[in-house]
Amino acid sequence: MDNISNAILAISLIIIMFGMGLSLEIKDFVRIFSKPKAILIGR
């Protein structure tokens, strides 16, 4: 892949991850801290 393709891929991934982060709410973080074992085992 050339440099332009790599740049487009990176920018697309940044936009997607930013959009997913915007959808998080406080209850999502509370759930993570109340059950940290689920994070460690990849659930």
PDBQT receptor file of N, H, CA, C and O in Angstrom, charges set to zero:
ATOM      1  N   MET A   1       0.836  -1.180   0.000  1.00  0.00    +0.000 N 
ATOM      2  CA  MET A   1       0.000   0.000   0.000  1.00  0.00    +0.000 C 
ATOM      3  C   MET A   1       0.880   1.243   0.000  1.00  0.00    +0.000 C 
ATOM      4  O   MET A   1       1.956   1.260   0.597  1.00  0.00    +0.000 OA
ATOM      5  N   ASP A   2       0.420   2.243  -0.656  1.00  0.00    +0.000 N 
ATOM      6  H   ASP A   2      -0.454   2.229  -1.141  1.00  0.00    +0.000 HD
ATOM      7  CA  ASP A   2       1.209   3.460  -0.723  1.00  0.00    +0.000 C 
ATOM      8  C   ASP A   2       0.866   4.395   0.437  1.00  0.00    +0.000 C 
ATOM      9  O   ASP A   2       0.001   4.094   1.259  1.00  0.00    +0.000 OA
ATOM     10  N   ASN A   3       1.543   5.506   0.486  1.00  0.00    +0.000 N 
ATOM     11  H   ASN A   3       2.246   5.751  -0.182  1.00  0.00    +0.000 HD
ATOM     12  CA  ASN A   3       1.378   6.445   1.606  1.00  0.00    +0.000 C 
ATOM     13  C   ASN A   3      -0.017   7.045   1.675  1.00  0.00    +0.000 C 
ATOM     14  O   ASN A   3      -0.540   7.275   2.765  1.00  0.00    +0.000 OA
ATOM     15  N   ILE A   4      -0.620   7.298   0.528  1.00  0.00    +0.000 N 
ATOM     16  H   ILE A   4      -0.194   7.111  -0.358  1.00  0.00    +0.000 HD
ATOM     17  CA  ILE A   4      -1.964   7.874   0.519  1.00  0.00    +0.000 C 
ATOM     18  C   ILE A   4      -2.974   6.889   1.099  1.00  0.00    +0.000 C 
ATOM     19  O   ILE A   4      -3.852   7.280   1.869  1.00  0.00    +0.000 OA
ATOM     20  N   SER A   5      -2.855   5.623   0.735  1.00  0.00    +0.000 N 
ATOM     21  H   SER A   5      -2.142   5.306   0.109  1.00  0.00    +0.000 HD
ATOM     22  CA  SER A   5      -3.750   4.597   1.276  1.00  0.00    +0.000 C 
ATOM     23  C   SER A   5      -3.570   4.464   2.783  1.00  0.00    +0.000 C 
ATOM     24  O   SER A   5      -4.549   4.327   3.517  1.00  0.00    +0.000 OA
ATOM     25  N   ASN A   6      -2.339   4.502   3.240  1.00  0.00    +0.000 N 
ATOM     26  H   ASN A   6      -1.544   4.614   2.644  1.00  0.00    +0.000 HD
ATOM     27  CA  ASN A   6      -2.083   4.415   4.673  1.00  0.00    +0.000 C 
ATOM     28  C   ASN A   6      -2.681   5.599   5.418  1.00  0.00    +0.000 C 
ATOM     29  O   ASN A   6      -3.235   5.433   6.506  1.00  0.00    +0.000 OA
ATOM     30  N   ALA A   7      -2.576   6.782   4.848  1.00  0.00    +0.000 N 
ATOM     31  H   ALA A   7      -2.126   6.916   3.965  1.00  0.00    +0.000 HD
ATOM     32  CA  ALA A   7      -3.135   7.974   5.482  1.00  0.00    +0.000 C 
ATOM     33  C   ALA A   7      -4.658   7.894   5.537  1.00  0.00    +0.000 C 
ATOM     34  O   ALA A   7      -5.259   8.221   6.560  1.00  0.00    +0.000 OA
ATOM     35  N   ILE A   8      -5.274   7.470   4.462  1.00  0.00    +0.000 N 
ATOM     36  H   ILE A   8      -4.785   7.204   3.630  1.00  0.00    +0.000 HD
ATOM     37  CA  ILE A   8      -6.735   7.343   4.431  1.00  0.00    +0.000 C 
ATOM     38  C   ILE A   8      -7.202   6.300   5.440  1.00  0.00    +0.000 C 
ATOM     39  O   ILE A   8      -8.198   6.508   6.132  1.00  0.00    +0.000 OA
ATOM     40  N   LEU A   9      -6.493   5.190   5.527  1.00  0.00    +0.000 N 
ATOM     41  H   LEU A   9      -5.684   5.021   4.965  1.00  0.00    +0.000 HD
ATOM     42  CA  LEU A   9      -6.835   4.147   6.492  1.00  0.00    +0.000 C 
ATOM     43  C   LEU A   9      -6.713   4.664   7.921  1.00  0.00    +0.000 C 
ATOM     44  O   LEU A   9      -7.593   4.411   8.743  1.00  0.00    +0.000 OA
ATOM     45  N   ALA A  10      -5.649   5.373   8.224  1.00  0.00    +0.000 N 
ATOM     46  H   ALA A  10      -4.934   5.578   7.556  1.00  0.00    +0.000 HD
ATOM     47  CA  ALA A  10      -5.444   5.902   9.567  1.00  0.00    +0.000 C 
ATOM     48  C   ALA A  10      -6.504   6.936   9.926  1.00  0.00    +0.000 C 
ATOM     49  O   ALA A  10      -7.041   6.909  11.034  1.00  0.00    +0.000 OA
ATOM     50  N   ILE A  11      -6.806   7.833   9.023  1.00  0.00    +0.000 N 
ATOM     51  H   ILE A  11      -6.370   7.855   8.123  1.00  0.00    +0.000 HD
ATOM     52  CA  ILE A  11      -7.818   8.854   9.286  1.00  0.00    +0.000 C 
ATOM     53  C   ILE A  11      -9.195   8.212   9.463  1.00  0.00    +0.000 C 
ATOM     54  O   ILE A  11      -9.964   8.635  10.327  1.00  0.00    +0.000 OA
ATOM     55  N   SER A  12      -9.509   7.217   8.672  1.00  0.00    +0.000 N 
ATOM     56  H   SER A  12      -8.885   6.873   7.971  1.00  0.00    +0.000 HD
ATOM     57  CA  SER A  12     -10.790   6.514   8.803  1.00  0.00    +0.000 C 
ATOM     58  C   SER A  12     -10.902   5.844  10.162  1.00  0.00    +0.000 C 
ATOM     59  O   SER A  12     -11.946   5.913  10.810  1.00  0.00    +0.000 OA
ATOM     60  N   LEU A  13      -9.844   5.206  10.589  1.00  0.00    +0.000 N 
ATOM     61  H   LEU A  13      -8.995   5.149  10.063  1.00  0.00    +0.000 HD
ATOM     62  CA  LEU A  13      -9.845   4.539  11.886  1.00  0.00    +0.000 C 
ATOM     63  C   LEU A  13      -9.995   5.548  13.022  1.00  0.00    +0.000 C 
ATOM     64  O   LEU A  13     -10.707   5.286  13.991  1.00  0.00    +0.000 OA
ATOM     65  N   ILE A  14      -9.338   6.685  12.913  1.00  0.00    +0.000 N 
ATOM     66  H   ILE A  14      -8.760   6.899  12.125  1.00  0.00    +0.000 HD
ATOM     67  CA  ILE A  14      -9.462   7.737  13.928  1.00  0.00    +0.000 C 
ATOM     68  C   ILE A  14     -10.908   8.219  14.019  1.00  0.00    +0.000 C 
ATOM     69  O   ILE A  14     -11.436   8.381  15.120  1.00  0.00    +0.000 OA
ATOM     70  N   ILE A  15     -11.541   8.446  12.899  1.00  0.00    +0.000 N 
ATOM     71  H   ILE A  15     -11.112   8.315  12.005  1.00  0.00    +0.000 HD
ATOM     72  CA  ILE A  15     -12.923   8.933  12.884  1.00  0.00    +0.000 C 
ATOM     73  C   ILE A  15     -13.870   7.895  13.478  1.00  0.00    +0.000 C 
ATOM     74  O   ILE A  15     -14.762   8.240  14.253  1.00  0.00    +0.000 OA
ATOM     75  N   ILE A  16     -13.683   6.634  13.121  1.00  0.00    +0.000 N 
ATOM     76  H   ILE A  16     -12.959   6.353  12.492  1.00  0.00    +0.000 HD
ATOM     77  CA  ILE A  16     -14.540   5.569  13.643  1.00  0.00    +0.000 C 
ATOM     78  C   ILE A  16     -14.388   5.435  15.151  1.00  0.00    +0.000 C 
ATOM     79  O   ILE A  16     -15.381   5.349  15.873  1.00  0.00    +0.000 OA
ATOM     80  N   MET A  17     -13.146   5.417  15.627  1.00  0.00    +0.000 N 
ATOM     81  H   MET A  17     -12.339   5.487  15.040  1.00  0.00    +0.000 HD
ATOM     82  CA  MET A  17     -12.914   5.259  17.061  1.00  0.00    +0.000 C 
ATOM     83  C   MET A  17     -13.430   6.473  17.842  1.00  0.00    +0.000 C 
ATOM     84  O   MET A  17     -13.963   6.318  18.941  1.00  0.00    +0.000 OA
ATOM     85  N   PHE A  18     -13.276   7.661  17.292  1.00  0.00    +0.000 N 
ATOM     86  H   PHE A  18     -12.843   7.787  16.400  1.00  0.00    +0.000 HD
ATOM     87  CA  PHE A  18     -13.789   8.871  17.935  1.00  0.00    +0.000 C 
ATOM     88  C   PHE A  18     -15.307   8.801  18.041  1.00  0.00    +0.000 C 
ATOM     89  O   PHE A  18     -15.873   9.140  19.080  1.00  0.00    +0.000 OA
ATOM     90  N   GLY A  19     -15.962   8.368  16.983  1.00  0.00    +0.000 N 
ATOM     91  H   GLY A  19     -15.501   8.093  16.139  1.00  0.00    +0.000 HD
ATOM     92  CA  GLY A  19     -17.418   8.221  16.994  1.00  0.00    +0.000 C 
ATOM     93  C   GLY A  19     -17.885   7.201  18.016  1.00  0.00    +0.000 C 
ATOM     94  O   GLY A  19     -18.897   7.407  18.686  1.00  0.00    +0.000 OA
ATOM     95  N   MET A  20     -17.160   6.113  18.139  1.00  0.00    +0.000 N 
ATOM     96  H   MET A  20     -16.338   5.945  17.595  1.00  0.00    +0.000 HD
ATOM     97  CA  MET A  20     -17.519   5.107  19.143  1.00  0.00    +0.000 C 
ATOM     98  C   MET A  20     -17.328   5.658  20.548  1.00  0.00    +0.000 C 
ATOM     99  O   MET A  20     -18.128   5.374  21.440  1.00  0.00    +0.000 OA
ATOM    100  N   GLY A  21     -16.286   6.436  20.750  1.00  0.00    +0.000 N 
ATOM    101  H   GLY A  21     -15.637   6.667  20.026  1.00  0.00    +0.000 HD
ATOM    102  CA  GLY A  21     -16.038   7.032  22.056  1.00  0.00    +0.000 C 
ATOM    103  C   GLY A  21     -17.114   8.026  22.451  1.00  0.00    +0.000 C 
ATOM    104  O   GLY A  21     -17.443   8.153  23.630  1.00  0.00    +0.000 OA
ATOM    105  N   LEU A  22     -17.659   8.727  21.480  1.00  0.00    +0.000 N 
ATOM    106  H   LEU A  22     -17.391   8.623  20.522  1.00  0.00    +0.000 HD
ATOM    107  CA  LEU A  22     -18.715   9.693  21.776  1.00  0.00    +0.000 C 
ATOM    108  C   LEU A  22     -19.998   9.021  22.247  1.00  0.00    +0.000 C 
ATOM    109  O   LEU A  22     -20.823   9.658  22.901  1.00  0.00    +0.000 OA
ATOM    110  N   SER A  23     -20.174   7.751  21.926  1.00  0.00    +0.000 N 
ATOM    111  H   SER A  23     -19.503   7.233  21.394  1.00  0.00    +0.000 HD
ATOM    112  CA  SER A  23     -21.398   7.054  22.309  1.00  0.00    +0.000 C 
ATOM    113  C   SER A  23     -21.338   6.484  23.727  1.00  0.00    +0.000 C 
ATOM    114  O   SER A  23     -22.337   5.968  24.227  1.00  0.00    +0.000 OA
ATOM    115  N   LEU A  24     -20.174   6.574  24.379  1.00  0.00    +0.000 N 
ATOM    116  H   LEU A  24     -19.362   6.994  23.973  1.00  0.00    +0.000 HD
ATOM    117  CA  LEU A  24     -20.052   6.062  25.738  1.00  0.00    +0.000 C 
ATOM    118  C   LEU A  24     -20.793   6.953  26.726  1.00  0.00    +0.000 C 
ATOM    119  O   LEU A  24     -20.871   8.170  26.563  1.00  0.00    +0.000 OA
ATOM    120  N   GLU A  25     -21.333   6.311  27.753  1.00  0.00    +0.000 N 
ATOM    121  H   GLU A  25     -21.270   5.322  27.886  1.00  0.00    +0.000 HD
ATOM    122  CA  GLU A  25     -22.040   7.040  28.801  1.00  0.00    +0.000 C 
ATOM    123  C   GLU A  25     -21.421   6.696  30.148  1.00  0.00    +0.000 C 
ATOM    124  O   GLU A  25     -20.592   5.791  30.243  1.00  0.00    +0.000 OA
ATOM    125  N   ILE A  26     -21.820   7.413  31.180  1.00  0.00    +0.000 N 
ATOM    126  H   ILE A  26     -22.493   8.148  31.103  1.00  0.00    +0.000 HD
ATOM    127  CA  ILE A  26     -21.291   7.197  32.522  1.00  0.00    +0.000 C 
ATOM    128  C   ILE A  26     -21.554   5.768  32.985  1.00  0.00    +0.000 C 
ATOM    129  O   ILE A  26     -20.699   5.162  33.630  1.00  0.00    +0.000 OA
ATOM    130  N   LYS A  27     -22.723   5.224  32.665  1.00  0.00    +0.000 N 
ATOM    131  H   LYS A  27     -23.418   5.717  32.141  1.00  0.00    +0.000 HD
ATOM    132  CA  LYS A  27     -23.054   3.872  33.120  1.00  0.00    +0.000 C 
ATOM    133  C   LYS A  27     -22.099   2.830  32.523  1.00  0.00    +0.000 C 
ATOM    134  O   LYS A  27     -21.878   1.782  33.130  1.00  0.00    +0.000 OA
ATOM    135  N   ASP A  28     -21.539   3.102  31.360  1.00  0.00    +0.000 N 
ATOM    136  H   ASP A  28     -21.718   3.954  30.867  1.00  0.00    +0.000 HD
ATOM    137  CA  ASP A  28     -20.562   2.182  30.766  1.00  0.00    +0.000 C 
ATOM    138  C   ASP A  28     -19.301   2.109  31.625  1.00  0.00    +0.000 C 
ATOM    139  O   ASP A  28     -18.753   1.028  31.841  1.00  0.00    +0.000 OA
ATOM    140  N   PHE A  29     -18.849   3.246  32.106  1.00  0.00    +0.000 N 
ATOM    141  H   PHE A  29     -19.294   4.124  31.931  1.00  0.00    +0.000 HD
ATOM    142  CA  PHE A  29     -17.654   3.276  32.952  1.00  0.00    +0.000 C 
ATOM    143  C   PHE A  29     -17.927   2.668  34.324  1.00  0.00    +0.000 C 
ATOM    144  O   PHE A  29     -17.067   1.997  34.894  1.00  0.00    +0.000 OA
ATOM    145  N   VAL A  30     -19.122   2.903  34.848  1.00  0.00    +0.000 N 
ATOM    146  H   VAL A  30     -19.821   3.448  34.384  1.00  0.00    +0.000 HD
ATOM    147  CA  VAL A  30     -19.491   2.308  36.142  1.00  0.00    +0.000 C 
ATOM    148  C   VAL A  30     -19.481   0.790  36.029  1.00  0.00    +0.000 C 
ATOM    149  O   VAL A  30     -19.006   0.104  36.934  1.00  0.00    +0.000 OA
ATOM    150  N   ARG A  31     -19.995   0.268  34.939  1.00  0.00    +0.000 N 
ATOM    151  H   ARG A  31     -20.381   0.825  34.204  1.00  0.00    +0.000 HD
ATOM    152  CA  ARG A  31     -20.020  -1.180  34.718  1.00  0.00    +0.000 C 
ATOM    153  C   ARG A  31     -18.607  -1.748  34.632  1.00  0.00    +0.000 C 
ATOM    154  O   ARG A  31     -18.346  -2.838  35.142  1.00  0.00    +0.000 OA
ATOM    155  N   ILE A  32     -17.702  -1.024  33.997  1.00  0.00    +0.000 N 
ATOM    156  H   ILE A  32     -17.914  -0.139  33.583  1.00  0.00    +0.000 HD
ATOM    157  CA  ILE A  32     -16.314  -1.492  33.884  1.00  0.00    +0.000 C 
ATOM    158  C   ILE A  32     -15.656  -1.567  35.251  1.00  0.00    +0.000 C 
ATOM    159  O   ILE A  32     -14.975  -2.544  35.562  1.00  0.00    +0.000 OA
ATOM    160  N   PHE A  33     -15.857  -0.529  36.077  1.00  0.00    +0.000 N 
ATOM    161  H   PHE A  33     -16.410   0.265  35.824  1.00  0.00    +0.000 HD
ATOM    162  CA  PHE A  33     -15.206  -0.505  37.386  1.00  0.00    +0.000 C 
ATOM    163  C   PHE A  33     -15.864  -1.443  38.390  1.00  0.00    +0.000 C 
ATOM    164  O   PHE A  33     -15.220  -1.866  39.351  1.00  0.00    +0.000 OA
ATOM    165  N   SER A  34     -17.132  -1.774  38.184  1.00  0.00    +0.000 N 
ATOM    166  H   SER A  34     -17.655  -1.431  37.403  1.00  0.00    +0.000 HD
ATOM    167  CA  SER A  34     -17.791  -2.688  39.109  1.00  0.00    +0.000 C 
ATOM    168  C   SER A  34     -17.462  -4.142  38.794  1.00  0.00    +0.000 C 
ATOM    169  O   SER A  34     -17.524  -4.993  39.682  1.00  0.00    +0.000 OA
ATOM    170  N   LYS A  35     -17.113  -4.442  37.541  1.00  0.00    +0.000 N 
ATOM    171  H   LYS A  35     -17.063  -3.751  36.820  1.00  0.00    +0.000 HD
ATOM    172  CA  LYS A  35     -16.750  -5.803  37.141  1.00  0.00    +0.000 C 
ATOM    173  C   LYS A  35     -15.448  -5.802  36.326  1.00  0.00    +0.000 C 
ATOM    174  O   LYS A  35     -15.483  -6.055  35.122  1.00  0.00    +0.000 OA
ATOM    175  N   PRO A  36     -14.319  -5.526  36.951  1.00  0.00    +0.000 N 
ATOM    176  CA  PRO A  36     -13.057  -5.445  36.199  1.00  0.00    +0.000 C 
ATOM    177  C   PRO A  36     -12.585  -6.803  35.663  1.00  0.00    +0.000 C 
ATOM    178  O   PRO A  36     -11.802  -6.860  34.715  1.00  0.00    +0.000 OA
ATOM    179  N   LYS A  37     -13.061  -7.887  36.269  1.00  0.00    +0.000 N 
ATOM    180  H   LYS A  37     -13.697  -7.841  37.039  1.00  0.00    +0.000 HD
ATOM    181  CA  LYS A  37     -12.652  -9.230  35.822  1.00  0.00    +0.000 C 
ATOM    182  C   LYS A  37     -13.074  -9.475  34.367  1.00  0.00    +0.000 C 
ATOM    183  O   LYS A  37     -12.354 -10.126  33.610  1.00  0.00    +0.000 OA
ATOM    184  N   ALA A  38     -14.228  -8.957  33.986  1.00  0.00    +0.000 N 
ATOM    185  H   ALA A  38     -14.813  -8.428  34.600  1.00  0.00    +0.000 HD
ATOM    186  CA  ALA A  38     -14.717  -9.150  32.623  1.00  0.00    +0.000 C 
ATOM    187  C   ALA A  38     -13.768  -8.519  31.606  1.00  0.00    +0.000 C 
ATOM    188  O   ALA A  38     -13.594  -9.055  30.512  1.00  0.00    +0.000 OA
ATOM    189  N   ILE A  39     -13.160  -7.401  31.948  1.00  0.00    +0.000 N 
ATOM    190  H   ILE A  39     -13.301  -6.965  32.837  1.00  0.00    +0.000 HD
ATOM    191  CA  ILE A  39     -12.202  -6.748  31.064  1.00  0.00    +0.000 C 
ATOM    192  C   ILE A  39     -10.951  -7.596  30.919  1.00  0.00    +0.000 C 
ATOM    193  O   ILE A  39     -10.411  -7.751  29.824  1.00  0.00    +0.000 OA
ATOM    194  N   LEU A  40     -10.501  -8.140  32.033  1.00  0.00    +0.000 N 
ATOM    195  H   LEU A  40     -10.940  -8.014  32.923  1.00  0.00    +0.000 HD
ATOM    196  CA  LEU A  40      -9.255  -8.913  32.030  1.00  0.00    +0.000 C 
ATOM    197  C   LEU A  40      -9.369 -10.204  31.224  1.00  0.00    +0.000 C 
ATOM    198  O   LEU A  40      -8.392 -10.641  30.616  1.00  0.00    +0.000 OA
ATOM    199  N   ILE A  41     -10.542 -10.812  31.215  1.00  0.00    +0.000 N 
ATOM    200  H   ILE A  41     -11.336 -10.458  31.709  1.00  0.00    +0.000 HD
ATOM    201  CA  ILE A  41     -10.693 -12.070  30.475  1.00  0.00    +0.000 C 
ATOM    202  C   ILE A  41     -11.221 -11.827  29.051  1.00  0.00    +0.000 C 
ATOM    203  O   ILE A  41     -11.396 -12.770  28.279  1.00  0.00    +0.000 OA
ATOM    204  N   GLY A  42     -11.470 -10.567  28.718  1.00  0.00    +0.000 N 
ATOM    205  H   GLY A  42     -11.328  -9.801  29.345  1.00  0.00    +0.000 HD
ATOM    206  CA  GLY A  42     -11.852 -10.212  27.347  1.00  0.00    +0.000 C 
ATOM    207  C   GLY A  42     -13.306 -10.415  27.036  1.00  0.00    +0.000 C 
ATOM    208  O   GLY A  42     -13.662 -10.718  25.897  1.00  0.00    +0.000 OA
ATOM    209  N   ARG A  43     -14.144 -10.257  28.015  1.00  0.00    +0.000 N 
ATOM    210  H   ARG A  43     -13.855 -10.011  28.940  1.00  0.00    +0.000 HD
ATOM    211  CA  ARG A  43     -15.563 -10.460  27.796  1.00  0.00    +0.000 C 
ATOM    212  C   ARG A  43     -16.274  -9.225  27.447  1.00  0.00    +0.000 C 
ATOM    213  O   ARG A  43     -17.486  -9.249  27.233  1.00  0.00    +0.000 OA
TER     214      ARG A  43
